[in-house]
Amino acid sequence: MRARVMAVGLVGALVCGISVAGEQSAHLNPMIDLLSAKKGMFGLGLPTQPRGGGPGGNRGGGRAGGAAGTGAAQTPPATPAPAPAPVPVRTPAELAQDAIAHQEADWFFTAAMERTPDVGEPMITAFQEAMAAAGPVGGAPRRLLAPINSKAPNITRPGEAAPSDYINILSRQLNVGISSISFVEVDTAEELRMGIAALRFASKGGTRSEHVGNAPKYWGLSEAEYRRKADVWPLNPEGEIVVWAIIESHEGLANIREIAQVPGLSVIAAGAGTLGGVFSTTNAEGRRVRDDAAWEAAIQKIADACREFNKACAYPVNENDIEARYKQGFTVGILQAFNDAAFRAVAKGRAIAGR
């Protein structure tokens, strides 16, 4: 009897241990568990204020007809078109609730701090403050409800920020709670290594500023917990920061195999829009014409590198091409909008991925 009790107790302990271990293995950043499981994943654009509209004067203004008092028949003025209805301004709290309502998204994409961090930082901060008030973490196991993937500027291009300024820009992004960085226009492996180092504290061998801003609050952690987790995965198995490299230049394509092997890189993305310009020329009529065959070959070269080096491959999809690109190996779907078409595309992608 005693042996049976001990055996039951041992089994119970093992079961509990598995459960606890399973929960501990789950990350705050939901992208990481999906990447580990090789599952397709899909992100939406970060909800922001709607563009255009708003209060304004009559857009069809101006005086109609000839000079007054000539005795000539006057053409009656056209009825002015009604002013467009003001676009309602949404508060940060409403935008946060918009994100929370769309938990089918595995992350939310923004380019707000890529080239104009002074403009984008207040917007992201307001959103994160609203998320913190609503509760930034939820579910079981606990996850960030609105993890943000943010574009970061190129580090080595002439005319771009100096390395010291670049490190500051990245630190500012991390300090507003960014949990995934997309390095744009990645041309070389060395550039990517420099960027990854800028995401890591000196204690982890990096160059990131020791100041963390309000990032711990935005992750629902103490400062000590944040410092432990705010590192690049999978370089640090406990890390929560996911690194992407966007390939969108001839140089990046030439160096794709070396870039793909940089430690700490998780996702390689095809910068399809920029590559479209790279593979375009001006014809005799002055119009820009894309070489579709060369453009598609570049995209497939990126997919080949993803397969060769076992990296997740991303593409800026829409609901019309998401299935075809998924079959080509682009299992990470980037939706750069927050609207009905993007919602449908995410739902379609999840169905294709069996999620």
KETOR-729326 format. One line per field, with one value per residue (C-alpha): residue number from 0; residue in one letter; chain; x, y, z. Coordinates in Angstrom, 1 decimal. Layout:
# residues N
num NUM / ...
residuo a / ...
cadena A / ...
east X / ...
north Y / ...
up Z / ...
//
This chain:
# residues 355
num 0 / 1 / 2 / 3 / 4 / 5 / 6 / 7 / 8 / 9 / 10 / 11 / 12 / 13 / 14 / 15 / 16 / 17 / 18 / 19 / 20 / 21 / 22 / 23 / 24 / 25 / 26 / 27 / 28 / 29 / 30 / 31 / 32 / 33 / 34 / 35 / 36 / 37 / 38 / 39 / 40 / 41 / 42 / 43 / 44 / 45 / 46 / 47 / 48 / 49 / 50 / 51 / 52 / 53 / 54 / 55 / 56 / 57 / 58 / 59 / 60 / 61 / 62 / 63 / 64 / 65 / 66 / 67 / 68 / 69 / 70 / 71 / 72 / 73 / 74 / 75 / 76 / 77 / 78 / 79 / 80 / 81 / 82 / 83 / 84 / 85 / 86 / 87 / 88 / 89 / 90 / 91 / 92 / 93 / 94 / 95 / 96 / 97 / 98 / 99 / 100 / 101 / 102 / 103 / 104 / 105 / 106 / 107 / 108 / 109 / 110 / 111 / 112 / 113 / 114 / 115 / 116 / 117 / 118 / 119 / 120 / 121 / 122 / 123 / 124 / 125 / 126 / 127 / 128 / 129 / 130 / 131 / 132 / 133 / 134 / 135 / 136 / 137 / 138 / 139 / 140 / 141 / 142 / 143 / 144 / 145 / 146 / 147 / 148 / 149 / 150 / 151 / 152 / 153 / 154 / 155 / 156 / 157 / 158 / 159 / 160 / 161 / 162 / 163 / 164 / 165 / 166 / 167 / 168 / 169 / 170 / 171 / 172 / 173 / 174 / 175 / 176 / 177 / 178 / 179 / 180 / 181 / 182 / 183 / 184 / 185 / 186 / 187 / 188 / 189 / 190 / 191 / 192 / 193 / 194 / 195 / 196 / 197 / 198 / 199 / 200 / 201 / 202 / 203 / 204 / 205 / 206 / 207 / 208 / 209 / 210 / 211 / 212 / 213 / 214 / 215 / 216 / 217 / 218 / 219 / 220 / 221 / 222 / 223 / 224 / 225 / 226 / 227 / 228 / 229 / 230 / 231 / 232 / 233 / 234 / 235 / 236 / 237 / 238 / 239 / 240 / 241 / 242 / 243 / 244 / 245 / 246 / 247 / 248 / 249 / 250 / 251 / 252 / 253 / 254 / 255 / 256 / 257 / 258 / 259 / 260 / 261 / 262 / 263 / 264 / 265 / 266 / 267 / 268 / 269 / 270 / 271 / 272 / 273 / 274 / 275 / 276 / 277 / 278 / 279 / 280 / 281 / 282 / 283 / 284 / 285 / 286 / 287 / 288 / 289 / 290 / 291 / 292 / 293 / 294 / 295 / 296 / 297 / 298 / 299 / 300 / 301 / 302 / 303 / 304 / 305 / 306 / 307 / 308 / 309 / 310 / 311 / 312 / 313 / 314 / 315 / 316 / 317 / 318 / 319 / 320 / 321 / 322 / 323 / 324 / 325 / 326 / 327 / 328 / 329 / 330 / 331 / 332 / 333 / 334 / 335 / 336 / 337 / 338 / 339 / 340 / 341 / 342 / 343 / 344 / 345 / 346 / 347 / 348 / 349 / 350 / 351 / 352 / 353 / 354
residuo m / r / a / r / v / m / a / v / g / l / v / g / a / l / v / c / g / i / s / v / a / g / e / q / s / a / h / l / n / p / m / i / d / l / l / s / a / k / k / g / m / f / g / l / g / l / p / t / q / p / r / g / g / g / p / g / g / n / r / g / g / g / r / a / g / g / a / a / g / t / g / a / a / q / t / p / p / a / t / p / a / p / a / p / a / p / v / p / v / r / t / p / a / e / l / a / q / d / a / i / a / h / q / e / a / d / w / f / f / t / a / a / m / e / r / t / p / d / v / g / e / p / m / i / t / a / f / q / e / a / m / a / a / a / g / p / v / g / g / a / p / r / r / l / l / a / p / i / n / s / k / a / p / n / i / t / r / p / g / e / a / a / p / s / d / y / i / n / i / l / s / r / q / l / n / v / g / i / s / s / i / s / f / v / e / v / d / t / a / e / e / l / r / m / g / i / a / a / l / r / f / a / s / k / g / g / t / r / s / e / h / v / g / n / a / p / k / y / w / g / l / s / e / a / e / y / r / r / k / a / d / v / w / p / l / n / p / e / g / e / i / v / v / w / a / i / i / e / s / h / e / g / l / a / n / i / r / e / i / a / q / v / p / g / l / s / v / i / a / a / g / a / g / t / l / g / g / v / f / s / t / t / n / a / e / g / r / r / v / r / d / d / a / a / w / e / a / a / i / q / k / i / a / d / a / c / r / e / f / n / k / a / c / a / y / p / v / n / e / n / d / i / e / a / r / y / k / q / g / f / t / v / g / i / l / q / a / f / n / d / a / a / f / r / a / v / a / k / g / r / a / i / a / g / r
cadena A / A / A / A / A / A / A / A / A / A / A / A / A / A / A / A / A / A / A / A / A / A / A / A / A / A / A / A / A / A / A / A / A / A / A / A / A / A / A / A / A / A / A / A / A / A / A / A / A / A / A / A / A / A / A / A / A / A / A / A / A / A / A / A / A / A / A / A / A / A / A / A / A / A / A / A / A / A / A / A / A / A / A / A / A / A / A / A / A / A / A / A / A / A / A / A / A / A / A / A / A / A / A / A / A / A / A / A / A / A / A / A / A / A / A / A / A / A / A / A / A / A / A / A / A / A / A / A / A / A / A / A / A / A / A / A / A / A / A / A / A / A / A / A / A / A / A / A / A / A / A / A / A / A / A / A / A / A / A / A / A / A / A / A / A / A / A / A / A / A / A / A / A / A / A / A / A / A / A / A / A / A / A / A / A / A / A / A / A / A / A / A / A / A / A / A / A / A / A / A / A / A / A / A / A / A / A / A / A / A / A / A / A / A / A / A / A / A / A / A / A / A / A / A / A / A / A / A / A / A / A / A / A / A / A / A / A / A / A / A / A / A / A / A / A / A / A / A / A / A / A / A / A / A / A / A / A / A / A / A / A / A / A / A / A / A / A / A / A / A / A / A / A / A / A / A / A / A / A / A / A / A / A / A / A / A / A / A / A / A / A / A / A / A / A / A / A / A / A / A / A / A / A / A / A / A / A / A / A / A / A / A / A / A / A / A / A / A / A / A / A / A / A / A / A / A / A / A / A / A / A / A / A / A / A / A / A / A / A / A / A / A / A / A / A / A / A / A / A / A / A / A / A / A / A
east 0.0 / 2.8 / 4.6 / 1.4 / 1.0 / 4.6 / 4.2 / 1.0 / 2.8 / 5.7 / 3.4 / 1.6 / 4.8 / 6.0 / 2.7 / 2.8 / 6.4 / 5.5 / 2.7 / 4.9 / 7.8 / 5.4 / 4.1 / 7.6 / 8.6 / 5.9 / 7.1 / 5.5 / 6.0 / 3.7 / 5.8 / 8.5 / 6.4 / 5.0 / 8.5 / 9.7 / 6.7 / 7.3 / 3.7 / 2.5 / 1.9 / 0.3 / 0.4 / -1.8 / -0.9 / -1.0 / -4.3 / -3.9 / -5.9 / -7.9 / -6.4 / -8.1 / -11.5 / -12.0 / -13.6 / -12.8 / -14.2 / -16.0 / -13.6 / -15.5 / -15.1 / -14.5 / -16.7 / -18.8 / -20.2 / -19.2 / -18.8 / -21.7 / -23.8 / -23.2 / -26.8 / -25.7 / -27.4 / -25.6 / -25.0 / -26.4 / -23.7 / -23.4 / -24.6 / -21.5 / -20.8 / -21.4 / -18.3 / -17.1 / -18.2 / -15.5 / -13.5 / -14.0 / -10.8 / -10.1 / -8.5 / -5.4 / -7.7 / -10.0 / -7.1 / -5.8 / -9.2 / -9.2 / -5.9 / -7.2 / -10.3 / -8.2 / -6.3 / -6.1 / -3.1 / 0.1 / 1.7 / 1.1 / 3.3 / 4.5 / 6.9 / 6.2 / 9.7 / 11.7 / 12.8 / 11.1 / 11.4 / 10.6 / 7.2 / 6.5 / 7.6 / 4.8 / 2.2 / 3.6 / 4.0 / 0.3 / -0.8 / 1.4 / 0.2 / -3.4 / -2.4 / -0.8 / -4.0 / -6.0 / -3.6 / -0.9 / -0.6 / -3.4 / -4.3 / -2.9 / 0.0 / 0.4 / 1.2 / 1.5 / -1.9 / -0.4 / 3.3 / 4.7 / 7.0 / 8.7 / 10.9 / 14.3 / 16.4 / 19.4 / 22.6 / 25.3 / 23.9 / 25.5 / 23.4 / 21.6 / 22.2 / 25.7 / 26.1 / 25.9 / 22.6 / 21.4 / 21.9 / 20.0 / 17.1 / 16.9 / 17.1 / 14.2 / 12.1 / 12.8 / 12.1 / 8.5 / 8.0 / 8.8 / 9.2 / 10.3 / 12.6 / 12.6 / 15.9 / 15.2 / 17.4 / 19.8 / 22.8 / 25.4 / 25.8 / 28.1 / 25.4 / 22.9 / 25.3 / 25.7 / 22.0 / 21.5 / 24.2 / 22.3 / 19.3 / 21.3 / 22.5 / 26.2 / 25.8 / 24.7 / 27.6 / 25.6 / 25.6 / 22.0 / 21.6 / 21.0 / 18.0 / 14.8 / 12.1 / 8.6 / 9.2 / 8.9 / 5.4 / 4.4 / 5.4 / 3.7 / 7.0 / 9.2 / 12.4 / 14.5 / 12.3 / 12.3 / 16.1 / 16.3 / 13.8 / 14.7 / 17.2 / 17.4 / 15.8 / 17.2 / 20.6 / 19.1 / 16.5 / 14.7 / 14.8 / 11.6 / 12.9 / 12.5 / 14.8 / 13.8 / 16.0 / 14.2 / 16.0 / 15.3 / 18.5 / 20.9 / 23.6 / 21.3 / 20.3 / 24.0 / 24.7 / 21.5 / 23.2 / 25.7 / 22.9 / 20.7 / 23.4 / 23.8 / 23.1 / 20.0 / 18.1 / 14.7 / 12.8 / 13.9 / 11.4 / 11.2 / 10.8 / 8.6 / 7.6 / 11.1 / 12.4 / 9.8 / 11.5 / 14.9 / 13.9 / 12.3 / 13.6 / 12.2 / 11.0 / 11.0 / 7.7 / 9.1 / 7.1 / 8.6 / 8.3 / 9.0 / 10.9 / 8.5 / 10.6 / 13.7 / 11.6 / 10.0 / 13.4 / 14.7 / 11.7 / 12.3 / 16.0 / 15.0 / 12.6 / 15.5 / 17.8 / 15.0 / 14.7 / 18.5 / 19.1 / 15.8 / 14.6 / 11.0 / 10.2 / 7.9 / 6.1 / 3.8 / 0.7 / -2.9 / -6.0 / -5.5 / -1.9 / -1.5 / -2.3 / 0.2 / 2.9 / 2.3 / 2.8 / 6.1 / 7.4 / 6.4 / 4.7 / 4.9 / 2.3 / 2.7 / -0.5 / 0.4 / -3.1 / -5.8 / -9.0 / -11.5 / -9.4 / -6.5 / -8.7 / -10.0 / -6.4 / -5.3 / -8.3 / -7.5 / -3.8 / -4.7 / -7.0 / -4.3 / -1.8 / -4.2 / -4.5
north 0.0 / 2.3 / 1.5 / 2.3 / 5.6 / 6.5 / 5.5 / 7.6 / 10.5 / 10.1 / 10.0 / 13.1 / 14.9 / 14.1 / 15.2 / 18.4 / 18.9 / 18.5 / 21.0 / 23.5 / 23.0 / 23.4 / 26.7 / 27.9 / 27.1 / 29.4 / 32.9 / 36.2 / 36.9 / 34.5 / 34.6 / 32.5 / 29.5 / 29.6 / 29.8 / 26.9 / 24.8 / 25.8 / 27.0 / 29.6 / 33.0 / 36.2 / 39.9 / 42.9 / 46.6 / 48.3 / 50.1 / 53.9 / 57.0 / 56.9 / 59.1 / 62.0 / 63.6 / 65.7 / 69.1 / 71.4 / 74.1 / 73.7 / 71.9 / 73.2 / 76.9 / 79.8 / 82.4 / 81.3 / 83.3 / 86.6 / 90.1 / 91.3 / 94.3 / 93.9 / 93.1 / 89.9 / 86.7 / 85.0 / 81.3 / 80.2 / 78.9 / 75.1 / 73.6 / 72.9 / 69.3 / 68.5 / 68.5 / 65.1 / 63.8 / 64.2 / 61.0 / 60.2 / 60.4 / 57.3 / 57.5 / 55.4 / 53.3 / 52.6 / 51.6 / 49.3 / 47.7 / 47.3 / 45.3 / 43.2 / 42.4 / 40.8 / 38.1 / 36.2 / 38.4 / 37.0 / 40.5 / 44.0 / 45.7 / 49.4 / 51.5 / 54.6 / 54.7 / 53.6 / 57.0 / 59.5 / 58.2 / 61.6 / 61.5 / 57.8 / 57.4 / 59.5 / 57.5 / 54.1 / 55.3 / 56.4 / 53.0 / 51.1 / 53.2 / 52.3 / 48.6 / 48.8 / 50.2 / 47.5 / 44.8 / 44.0 / 40.3 / 37.7 / 34.1 / 30.9 / 30.6 / 34.4 / 36.2 / 39.8 / 40.7 / 43.1 / 42.3 / 44.9 / 44.3 / 47.5 / 48.5 / 49.8 / 51.9 / 50.7 / 50.9 / 51.3 / 53.1 / 56.5 / 59.3 / 57.2 / 57.5 / 57.1 / 53.8 / 55.7 / 57.4 / 54.1 / 52.3 / 55.2 / 54.8 / 51.0 / 51.6 / 54.0 / 51.4 / 48.8 / 51.2 / 51.6 / 47.8 / 46.7 / 42.9 / 42.3 / 44.3 / 44.2 / 45.5 / 47.0 / 47.0 / 44.4 / 44.3 / 42.3 / 39.9 / 42.3 / 45.0 / 42.5 / 41.5 / 45.1 / 45.6 / 42.5 / 43.6 / 46.9 / 45.0 / 43.3 / 44.7 / 44.9 / 42.1 / 39.9 / 41.1 / 43.9 / 47.6 / 48.5 / 51.4 / 50.3 / 52.6 / 50.7 / 53.4 / 52.0 / 48.8 / 46.6 / 48.0 / 47.4 / 43.8 / 43.4 / 42.6 / 44.0 / 45.7 / 42.8 / 40.3 / 42.6 / 42.8 / 39.0 / 38.5 / 41.5 / 39.6 / 38.2 / 34.7 / 32.1 / 33.4 / 33.5 / 30.7 / 32.9 / 36.0 / 37.5 / 39.7 / 38.3 / 39.6 / 39.9 / 40.8 / 42.4 / 41.8 / 44.5 / 45.3 / 43.7 / 43.6 / 41.9 / 39.3 / 38.7 / 38.1 / 36.3 / 33.0 / 34.8 / 36.9 / 33.9 / 32.3 / 35.2 / 34.0 / 35.5 / 35.9 / 34.2 / 35.5 / 36.5 / 38.8 / 39.6 / 43.4 / 42.8 / 46.4 / 47.9 / 45.0 / 45.9 / 49.2 / 47.6 / 45.5 / 48.3 / 50.5 / 53.6 / 52.9 / 55.2 / 56.7 / 57.6 / 55.0 / 52.7 / 49.0 / 46.1 / 43.1 / 40.6 / 37.6 / 39.0 / 40.3 / 36.9 / 35.2 / 37.4 / 36.5 / 32.8 / 33.2 / 34.5 / 31.5 / 29.2 / 30.7 / 30.3 / 26.6 / 26.0 / 27.6 / 26.6 / 30.2 / 31.3 / 33.2 / 36.3 / 38.1 / 41.1 / 39.2 / 40.0 / 37.8 / 37.1 / 35.8 / 34.5 / 30.9 / 30.8 / 32.5 / 30.1 / 27.1 / 28.6 / 28.6 / 32.1 / 30.9 / 34.3 / 36.6 / 40.3 / 42.4 / 46.1 / 47.3 / 47.0 / 46.7 / 44.1 / 42.9 / 42.3 / 40.5 / 38.2 / 37.5 / 36.6 / 34.3 / 32.7 / 32.2 / 30.6 / 28.2 / 27.3 / 26.8 / 24.5 / 26.8
up 0.0 / 1.0 / -2.3 / -4.2 / -2.5 / -3.2 / -6.9 / -7.2 / -5.5 / -7.9 / -10.9 / -9.6 / -9.0 / -12.5 / -14.0 / -12.0 / -13.0 / -16.7 / -16.3 / -14.5 / -17.0 / -19.9 / -18.4 / -17.8 / -21.3 / -22.6 / -23.4 / -22.9 / -26.6 / -28.4 / -31.5 / -29.8 / -29.1 / -32.6 / -34.0 / -31.8 / -33.0 / -36.7 / -36.9 / -39.3 / -37.7 / -38.8 / -37.6 / -38.1 / -38.4 / -35.1 / -34.7 / -35.1 / -35.7 / -39.0 / -41.8 / -43.5 / -42.9 / -39.8 / -39.4 / -42.3 / -44.6 / -47.9 / -50.3 / -53.3 / -52.4 / -54.8 / -56.4 / -59.4 / -62.3 / -63.8 / -62.3 / -60.3 / -61.5 / -65.2 / -66.0 / -67.6 / -66.7 / -63.9 / -63.8 / -60.5 / -58.2 / -58.0 / -54.9 / -52.8 / -52.0 / -48.4 / -46.2 / -45.4 / -42.0 / -39.4 / -38.8 / -35.2 / -33.1 / -31.2 / -27.8 / -26.9 / -24.6 / -27.6 / -29.8 / -27.1 / -26.9 / -30.7 / -30.4 / -27.5 / -29.5 / -32.3 / -30.5 / -33.8 / -34.5 / -33.2 / -33.1 / -34.3 / -36.9 / -36.9 / -38.8 / -36.7 / -35.2 / -38.2 / -39.5 / -37.3 / -33.7 / -32.3 / -34.0 / -33.5 / -29.9 / -28.3 / -30.3 / -29.3 / -25.7 / -25.5 / -26.9 / -24.4 / -21.5 / -22.5 / -22.8 / -19.3 / -17.9 / -19.5 / -18.5 / -21.0 / -20.2 / -20.2 / -20.8 / -19.5 / -19.9 / -19.6 / -22.9 / -24.1 / -25.6 / -28.1 / -28.8 / -31.2 / -34.1 / -35.0 / -37.9 / -37.1 / -39.5 / -41.5 / -39.5 / -42.1 / -45.1 / -45.9 / -44.6 / -42.0 / -38.3 / -36.8 / -34.8 / -31.5 / -32.6 / -34.0 / -30.6 / -29.0 / -31.5 / -30.8 / -27.0 / -27.3 / -29.2 / -26.6 / -23.7 / -25.0 / -24.7 / -28.3 / -28.2 / -31.9 / -34.1 / -37.9 / -39.3 / -42.7 / -45.8 / -44.2 / -46.6 / -44.7 / -41.9 / -40.0 / -40.1 / -38.6 / -35.9 / -34.9 / -34.7 / -32.6 / -30.2 / -29.8 / -28.5 / -25.7 / -22.3 / -21.7 / -19.2 / -22.1 / -24.3 / -26.1 / -26.4 / -25.3 / -22.9 / -19.3 / -19.1 / -19.6 / -19.5 / -18.7 / -20.6 / -17.5 / -16.9 / -20.5 / -20.2 / -16.8 / -15.1 / -12.3 / -13.5 / -12.4 / -14.3 / -17.4 / -17.4 / -17.2 / -20.1 / -22.3 / -24.4 / -27.9 / -28.4 / -29.1 / -28.1 / -24.7 / -24.2 / -21.7 / -24.0 / -25.4 / -28.2 / -31.7 / -34.5 / -38.1 / -41.1 / -44.1 / -47.4 / -50.0 / -51.9 / -54.4 / -51.7 / -49.3 / -51.8 / -52.6 / -49.0 / -48.0 / -47.0 / -44.7 / -43.2 / -42.6 / -40.4 / -38.0 / -34.4 / -33.0 / -36.2 / -36.2 / -39.2 / -42.7 / -44.6 / -48.2 / -48.6 / -51.6 / -52.1 / -52.0 / -54.1 / -56.7 / -57.1 / -57.1 / -60.1 / -62.0 / -64.8 / -66.6 / -70.1 / -73.2 / -72.1 / -68.7 / -66.8 / -64.2 / -65.3 / -63.0 / -64.2 / -62.8 / -63.5 / -61.8 / -58.9 / -58.3 / -58.6 / -55.8 / -53.6 / -54.2 / -53.4 / -50.0 / -49.5 / -50.5 / -47.9 / -45.2 / -46.1 / -46.2 / -42.8 / -41.1 / -40.6 / -40.6 / -43.8 / -43.9 / -46.7 / -46.8 / -47.9 / -48.6 / -48.7 / -52.4 / -52.3 / -48.7 / -49.7 / -52.6 / -50.6 / -47.7 / -50.0 / -51.2 / -47.6 / -46.5 / -43.3 / -41.6 / -43.0 / -42.5 / -42.8 / -42.7 / -42.0 / -39.4 / -41.3 / -42.5 / -45.4 / -43.1 / -40.6 / -43.3 / -44.5 / -40.9 / -40.6 / -43.9 / -43.0 / -39.7 / -41.5 / -44.0 / -41.2 / -39.3 / -36.4
//
